[in-house]
Amino acid sequence: MLSRNSSADPREAEVREALMAICINTAVWTAKGRVRDREERHARPNLKKELVRIVERVALSVDSVEEVHDVKVRSYGGMYYVDMKIHVDPDLSVEEAHRVAERVEETVKKALGSGRVVEVLIHYEPTTPHN
């Protein structure tokens, strides 16, 4: 007969302990991230606007970037996730436009701190007369 506290296989207890440790670590990591986010919001209420302006400025500094818009910077646990659209010369090949986007990504990461930027998602579009 097995009870809740006993196990026929000692490995089961090890697995249970490992799973509990994972749950605890996840809860602690999540709590730390929420506290850090809250502290940033209170210490610098205009931080997102400031970050968006920085991203726009550094993206526009990259050769071949003609326009930047729809910039979004999300913060979670002190880490940044960036999304944006850039406009490039319509005569650039897809490969060239991709290289421009890679340079924008590198520039944004340097500006915000490479260790703090998790992802920079860039959608590139050709510049058209109505842009």
Secondary structure, DSSP 8 states (H G I E B T S, - for coil): ---TT--S-HHHHHHHHHHHHHHHHHHHHHHHHHHHHHHHHHH-TTHHHHHHHHHHHHHHTSTTEEEEEEEEEEEETTEEEEEEEEEE-TTS-HHHHHHHHHHHHHHHHHHH-GGGEEEEEEEEEE--TT-
